[in-house]
Amino acid sequence: MQKTVSPARAIEGVITLPGDKSISHRYAMLGAIAEGTTAISNYSTGADCQSTLGAVAALGAGIERADGVIKIHGGELRAAKGDIDAGNSGSTIRMLSGILAAQRFDSRIGGDESLSRRPMQRILTPLREMGASIEAREGKFPPLTIHGRALEAIDYTLPVASAQVKSCILLAGLFARGDTVVREPVRTRDHTEIALKEFGAEIETNARVITLQGGAKLEGREVFVPGDLSSAAFFLAAAMLVPGANLLIHGVGLNPTRSALLDFLAGMGAQIKVVDVQQTSGELVGDLRVRHSKISGGVIEGAMSAALIDEIPALAVLGAASENGLTVRDAAELRVKETDRIATLEKNFRRMGIAIETTADGLHLPGKQQFHAARIDPEGDHRIAMAFSIAALAADGECVIEGAEAADVSFPEFFATLHQIAG
Ligand code: S3P
C-alpha cells in the first residue's frame, strides 16, 4: 500500500494514540499466567501486540474482546498445537521465551523475515544460566526451540542495555527457585517491574538492581494502558516542524524511564507543556500540548542513546531541519531493530536530498536542510515509515510512502490521525 503525504499548511487538533506497545505486551503475558481474569483497557491496536495475544491464546489463555477491553482468562499454560508466531515483534519472542523456558512442555517460536534476522543470543545466555534448554537457528536466530524445564534463579549483569532481556529474565525468574537479580548498566524502561508488582509479585528495585522472588502466584487485574509516548514522538515532531502548529495529545504514558524524549526535545527548544498528570496501574499518564518551535539541534550519546532508541528516527527528522543539526553516537542497537535503522534512515534521507553521515553506531545530520519530495521505502519498518511521513509534511512537494502498511506494526491509525491534524 502506498500513501501520499502532502506538505502541511497547519497542524492542529486533539488526538489520542493507541495504547503503549511495551506495556500492552507485558499485561497480555502477565494476564495469561495470572490466576483469574485480567481486563486490559486501551490495549495497543498494533500488529505486534496482536501477535502477543495470538501467542498467549495458542498457549491456552482465553481471550475475549468487548467494548475496547481485552479480557484474558489466565492460569496454567499448555503446549501450543504448532509453532508460536511472534510476527514482527522482538518483544514478543524475547519476553515470552522467558515464560516458555520454565513450562512443563516444549515450544517453538519464530516470526517474519525481519524477526528471523534479529539477535537472540542476549536472551539465550542468561536463560541457559538458569538451566533452560533452547536451540536457535544458526545458534542465535529465531525460530527458537524451547524445551521447558525447572529453572534456578540467577544474579545477572546485563551486557547490553535492554528492557526486553531484563524482562525475559524476570519472567523466567517468576517460575524459578530462589531470588532472581538483574543488574542494569543503564536504567531501561521499567514497565515489567511495575506490572509485576501490580499483579502481585514480590519485586524491588534499588539503584539499577532488580530483585524478584521466585514462585509468586500472580492474580488477574483490571489495568489501563496509557497512550504510547514513542508514537507520540512522531506527532510532537510534526507540530514542532510546521509553522503555526498547536496540538494536544491526550492520555500519553509519561513513565520516567521513557520520558527522556521530553527532556531531550525541551533541550532542542520544543514548546511542550505536560498537563493533567495522573497515575494509573502504577504508570504515569498525562496530556501533552505542543506548538511549533524553533529547533536548535543536539547530541544523543551514552545512556541517552539507550533511553531514546525508539525515537531516534523521529528525532533525526527534527535534526535535519534544526539550526545546528543532530549527532547520534553509542547507538549500535539501531542496527538490529526491525531494520538496520542507520541504513534505512541514510537511504531515505538521501532520497529526500538530505546530507547525512553514518558510522557503525550512529549518524550525523547537518542542520538547516530542506526536505525534497521523494519516494520513501521503509523496508517494512514501522518507525521509518512514520518518521519519513513527518519529514514529508515539511517537504517541498508530495512524497509517496511505499509499503505504508508497515505503520500497522505499532500504529494502524497513524495515517488517519495524520490526516485528522494536517488535513
Ligand atoms: C522494548 C524495549 C526496547 C525497545 C523496543 C521495546 C520493550 O528494546 O527498542 O521497541 O518493550 O521492552 P530493547 O530492550 O531491545 O532495547
Residues whose N, C-alpha, C, O or C-beta is under 5 A from the ligand:
A	BS01	S3P	S22 S91 A161 S162 A163 Q164 V165 I309 D310
